[in-house]
Amino acid sequence: MGSTPSTTVPLNNPTPTPPGSSTQTITTYAGASIGTQGTYSPSEGDTSSGGQGQTVDGISCAPTMSNNYHVHVYLGVYVNGSQVSMPAGVGMESPGPPGVAPQATPGFVNSATCYYYIHTHDQSGIVHVEDPNPNDVPVTGTLYTLQNLFDEWGITVNANQFGPYSGPVRVFTSGQIYRGGNGDPIPATDLTYYGSEAGPIALYSHEVIFVEVGPTWPTTLPNVSFYTEY
């Protein structure tokens, strides 16, 4: 298991303010694909620099996922004002094709050689954070940061780069607090400017994180509705 971050990460000076409230709501569900597809290489799974079964940031790759701690985080990425979809199978070694047994949900990857504790099953932007959790951290707490996901994925993220995309980066988050397990949308008006470095963000249940890569920004950011569980 990776090192436990502090329970809160201070927000940077909250300027610039995020785009205003939006009438658009992203509704996530198993197998969803949100944003332009196929913009990453590989289009599924981790890069050759990322997790290929070895331990990453102290996080092992387990043959199955059945854990006491299981929460969802939403990660949305905009490049020059347009959303690009997250790849499925990030945080998995040799992920199988989507929509096949043992869970034949279209667009949903549910087979791999092994699974890291932070991973994606589809292109919805939902990041699953799971852990055997021997320290009994409750779902209201946090075990990992976004940097752990980037390291598993094998991409470089900094103030001027997000993986294959270059340009000024700015990050918004709904905050380092627990937001429960119901399906109520997280409103865009709850988003706060975090800064230009996404990696230190601690991952909490139903946290919404948007990473924008410029120089063109979206005029608004959407509300986000989560899977009803976790």
Secondary structure, 3 states (H helix, E strand, C coil): CCCCCCCCCCCCCCCCCCCCCCCCEEECCCCCECCECCCCCCCECCCCCCCCCCCECCECEECCCCCCEEEEEEEEEEECCEEECCCECCCEECCCCCCCCCCCCCCCCCCCCEEECEECCCECCEEEEEECCCCCCCCCCCCCEHHHHHHHHCCCEECCEECCEECCEEEEECCCCCCCCCCCCECHHHCEEEECCCCCCECCCCEEEEEEECCCCCCCCCEEECCCCC
